[in-house]
Amino acid sequence: MATDYFADDPRTHLERMLAGDLYIADDPEIARRQRQAMRLAARYQAAYLEDPAEARTILAELLASAGEDIDVRPPLYVDYGSNISIGARTFVNYNLTALDVARITIGEDCQIGPNVQLLTPTHPVEPGPRRDKLEAALPITIGDNVWLGGGVIVCPGVSIGDDSVIGAGAVVTRDIPAGVVAVGSPARPVRTL
């Protein structure tokens, strides 16, 4: 018999997810929002080359906020899009995967390399709850003027301070202060800027 993790919790799984609590992603409204994000991302990709003004309108509909003069090169993969904010003048190269179960904030004047992954979802370490498909999420915050090199992975709950550089292929598992170069897996500051 499966454990009822939510016996005393009247909220829907969507409400639990939005509160940052454990949930199971089988809520019909969660599925609807994910499909809508996929449709908008596909429309954005199709419009990017042919109609830049239409692409900008679609991106503004997909994201929580899209600053002035941003350039997000498709393909773009998101869970919802509605939990992502991108600051003014930020450039995002091809193939960003931004799993935005929790909030993802990207500051102004950032450079995001190709194949970057911003991953907010978490799963229980314990085998039983993980088998039962429980999940949650922690927000990611990227400060202003940050450069994430190609293939960087940013894990749930991480903040990266203003003006920092994360070297290509780094896996950022904990907060990175402002004004440093960080490299490796796990990423560690190696010099101050």
One Martini backbone bead per residue (centre of mass of N, CA, C, O) as a GRO file, in nm:
protein
  193
    1MET     BB    1   0.095   0.036   0.024
    2ALA     BB    2   0.071   0.358  -0.017
    3THR     BB    3   0.171   0.656   0.079
    4ASP     BB    4   0.009   0.935   0.239
    5TYR     BB    5   0.156   1.249   0.229
    6PHE     BB    6  -0.146   1.429   0.211
    7ALA     BB    7  -0.378   1.383   0.427
    8ASP     BB    8  -0.343   1.693   0.578
    9ASP     BB    9  -0.355   1.821   0.270
   10PRO     BB   10  -0.576   2.017   0.066
   11ARG     BB   11  -0.390   2.069  -0.151
   12THR     BB   12  -0.267   2.092  -0.438
   13HIS     BB   13   0.005   2.025  -0.622
   14LEU     BB   14   0.035   2.308  -0.730
   15GLU     BB   15   0.030   2.453  -0.457
   16ARG     BB   16   0.279   2.309  -0.346
   17MET     BB   17   0.476   2.392  -0.561
   18LEU     BB   18   0.444   2.708  -0.527
   19ALA     BB   19   0.542   2.676  -0.211
   20GLY     BB   20   0.793   2.457  -0.208
   21ASP     BB   21   0.673   2.179  -0.184
   22LEU     BB   22   0.588   1.880  -0.180
   23TYR     BB   23   0.511   1.683  -0.479
   24ILE     BB   24   0.304   1.576  -0.756
   25ALA     BB   25   0.311   1.571  -1.122
   26ASP     BB   26  -0.039   1.503  -1.159
   27ASP     BB   27  -0.156   1.771  -1.225
   28PRO     BB   28  -0.351   1.911  -1.464
   29GLU     BB   29  -0.236   2.205  -1.442
   30ILE     BB   30   0.056   2.134  -1.479
   31ALA     BB   31   0.026   2.006  -1.760
   32ARG     BB   32  -0.092   2.254  -1.900
   33ARG     BB   33   0.150   2.445  -1.848
   34GLN     BB   34   0.361   2.275  -1.995
   35ARG     BB   35   0.229   2.273  -2.275
   36GLN     BB   36   0.225   2.578  -2.312
   37ALA     BB   37   0.532   2.615  -2.301
   38MET     BB   38   0.596   2.436  -2.546
   39ARG     BB   39   0.437   2.597  -2.752
   40LEU     BB   40   0.584   2.869  -2.714
   41ALA     BB   41   0.871   2.765  -2.774
   42ALA     BB   42   0.806   2.674  -3.063
   43ARG     BB   43   0.710   2.950  -3.167
   44TYR     BB   44   0.969   3.100  -3.107
   45GLN     BB   45   1.155   2.941  -3.290
   46ALA     BB   46   0.999   3.000  -3.557
   47ALA     BB   47   1.018   3.329  -3.525
   48TYR     BB   48   1.315   3.422  -3.485
   49LEU     BB   49   1.394   3.452  -3.801
   50GLU     BB   50   1.120   3.573  -3.940
   51ASP     BB   51   0.993   3.735  -3.656
   52PRO     BB   52   1.117   3.921  -3.412
   53ALA     BB   53   0.864   4.058  -3.294
   54GLU     BB   54   0.705   3.798  -3.241
   55ALA     BB   55   0.916   3.662  -3.064
   56ARG     BB   56   0.909   3.873  -2.838
   57THR     BB   57   0.610   3.830  -2.767
   58ILE     BB   58   0.634   3.533  -2.691
   59LEU     BB   59   0.850   3.561  -2.472
   60ALA     BB   60   0.677   3.748  -2.290
   61GLU     BB   61   0.460   3.522  -2.247
   62LEU     BB   62   0.646   3.295  -2.128
   63LEU     BB   63   0.765   3.493  -1.932
   64ALA     BB   64   0.768   3.682  -1.654
   65SER     BB   65   1.042   3.835  -1.763
   66ALA     BB   66   1.164   4.071  -2.029
   67GLY     BB   67   1.405   4.249  -2.105
   68GLU     BB   68   1.566   4.471  -2.267
   69ASP     BB   69   1.759   4.353  -2.520
   70ILE     BB   70   1.720   4.055  -2.552
   71ASP     BB   71   1.887   3.729  -2.630
   72VAL     BB   72   1.721   3.423  -2.728
   73ARG     BB   73   1.838   3.132  -2.841
   74PRO     BB   74   1.736   2.882  -3.008
   75PRO     BB   75   1.665   2.652  -2.815
   76LEU     BB   76   1.407   2.642  -2.556
   77TYR     BB   77   1.389   2.498  -2.224
   78VAL     BB   78   1.089   2.448  -2.028
   79ASP     BB   79   0.842   2.406  -1.796
   80TYR     BB   80   0.691   2.721  -1.784
   81GLY     BB   81   0.843   3.026  -1.773
   82SER     BB   82   0.678   3.184  -1.537
   83ASN     BB   83   0.967   3.154  -1.349
   84ILE     BB   84   1.116   3.363  -1.551
   85SER     BB   85   1.388   3.604  -1.535
   86ILE     BB   86   1.519   3.857  -1.766
   87GLY     BB   87   1.748   4.082  -1.807
   88ALA     BB   88   1.881   4.333  -1.946
   89ARG     BB   89   2.104   4.258  -2.207
   90THR     BB   90   2.076   3.958  -2.236
   91PHE     BB   91   2.256   3.657  -2.332
   92VAL     BB   92   2.131   3.355  -2.497
   93ASN     BB   93   2.222   3.071  -2.595
   94TYR     BB   94   2.194   2.777  -2.706
   95ASN     BB   95   2.013   2.540  -2.523
   96LEU     BB   96   1.840   2.618  -2.289
   97THR     BB   97   1.785   2.475  -1.961
   98ALA     BB   98   1.486   2.572  -1.764
   99LEU     BB   99   1.386   2.444  -1.463
  100ASP     BB  100   1.087   2.620  -1.338
  101VAL     BB  101   0.955   2.535  -1.059
  102ALA     BB  102   1.124   2.756  -0.969
  103ARG     BB  103   1.278   3.037  -0.948
  104ILE     BB  104   1.436   3.229  -1.219
  105THR     BB  105   1.712   3.461  -1.199
  106ILE     BB  106   1.829   3.690  -1.444
  107GLY     BB  107   2.022   3.931  -1.499
  108GLU     BB  108   2.193   4.183  -1.615
  109ASP     BB  109   2.432   4.150  -1.862
  110CYS     BB  110   2.437   3.859  -1.949
  111GLN     BB  111   2.615   3.542  -2.019
  112ILE     BB  112   2.489   3.255  -2.194
  113GLY     BB  113   2.579   2.969  -2.282
  114PRO     BB  114   2.579   2.685  -2.427
  115ASN     BB  115   2.413   2.428  -2.266
  116VAL     BB  116   2.265   2.534  -2.029
  117GLN     BB  117   2.172   2.452  -1.680
  118LEU     BB  118   1.868   2.521  -1.491
  119LEU     BB  119   1.804   2.349  -1.174
  120THR     BB  120   1.532   2.332  -0.941
  121PRO     BB  121   1.487   2.045  -0.893
  122THR     BB  122   1.392   1.804  -0.645
  123HIS     BB  123   1.480   1.498  -0.466
  124PRO     BB  124   1.468   1.245  -0.280
  125VAL     BB  125   1.698   1.033  -0.131
  126GLU     BB  126   1.494   0.854  -0.050
  127PRO     BB  127   1.355   0.582  -0.203
  128GLY     BB  128   1.051   0.591  -0.146
  129PRO     BB  129   0.969   0.887  -0.224
  130ARG     BB  130   1.098   0.869  -0.504
  131ARG     BB  131   0.920   0.634  -0.609
  132ASP     BB  132   0.656   0.825  -0.541
  133LYS     BB  133   0.729   1.112  -0.694
  134LEU     BB  134   0.864   1.315  -0.528
  135GLU     BB  135   0.887   1.680  -0.522
  136ALA     BB  136   1.080   1.984  -0.569
  137ALA     BB  137   1.214   2.327  -0.511
  138LEU     BB  138   1.480   2.567  -0.592
  139PRO     BB  139   1.606   2.860  -0.636
  140ILE     BB  140   1.757   3.077  -0.888
  141THR     BB  141   2.040   3.315  -0.880
  142ILE     BB  142   2.149   3.567  -1.115
  143GLY     BB  143   2.334   3.812  -1.153
  144ASP     BB  144   2.496   4.069  -1.271
  145ASN     BB  145   2.728   4.019  -1.512
  146VAL     BB  146   2.715   3.717  -1.589
  147TRP     BB  147   2.918   3.426  -1.681
  148LEU     BB  148   2.817   3.135  -1.856
  149GLY     BB  149   2.950   2.880  -1.970
  150GLY     BB  150   2.958   2.619  -2.146
  151GLY     BB  151   2.774   2.365  -1.981
  152VAL     BB  152   2.652   2.474  -1.741
  153ILE     BB  153   2.555   2.378  -1.402
  154VAL     BB  154   2.269   2.467  -1.204
  155CYS     BB  155   2.162   2.417  -0.896
  156PRO     BB  156   1.960   2.403  -0.649
  157GLY     BB  157   1.967   2.712  -0.461
  158VAL     BB  158   2.146   2.898  -0.631
  159SER     BB  159   2.388   3.167  -0.610
  160ILE     BB  160   2.513   3.436  -0.824
  161GLY     BB  161   2.718   3.685  -0.832
  162ASP     BB  162   2.817   3.960  -0.937
  163ASP     BB  163   3.059   3.943  -1.200
  164SER     BB  164   3.073   3.649  -1.253
  165VAL     BB  165   3.256   3.346  -1.351
  166ILE     BB  166   3.171   3.042  -1.527
  167GLY     BB  167   3.312   2.778  -1.631
  168ALA     BB  168   3.320   2.551  -1.848
  169GLY     BB  169   3.141   2.270  -1.716
  170ALA     BB  170   3.035   2.355  -1.462
  171VAL     BB  171   2.924   2.268  -1.122
  172VAL     BB  172   2.675   2.434  -0.934
  173THR     BB  173   2.617   2.359  -0.577
  174ARG     BB  174   2.692   2.653  -0.474
  175ASP     BB  175   2.749   2.945  -0.380
  176ILE     BB  176   2.858   3.247  -0.551
  177PRO     BB  177   3.032   3.508  -0.542
  178ALA     BB  178   3.124   3.806  -0.612
  179GLY     BB  179   3.388   3.856  -0.829
  180VAL     BB  180   3.444   3.563  -0.973
  181VAL     BB  181   3.619   3.270  -1.057
  182ALA     BB  182   3.462   2.957  -1.152
  183VAL     BB  183   3.548   2.604  -1.129
  184GLY     BB  184   3.422   2.295  -1.181
  185SER     BB  185   3.353   1.972  -0.989
  186PRO     BB  186   3.280   2.159  -0.803
  187ALA     BB  187   3.246   2.481  -0.794
  188ARG     BB  188   3.532   2.710  -0.760
  189PRO     BB  189   3.704   2.959  -0.657
  190VAL     BB  190   4.020   3.099  -0.819
  191ARG     BB  191   3.938   3.414  -0.850
  192THR     BB  192   3.958   3.758  -0.846
  193LEU     BB  193   3.812   4.061  -1.006
   0.00000   0.00000   0.00000
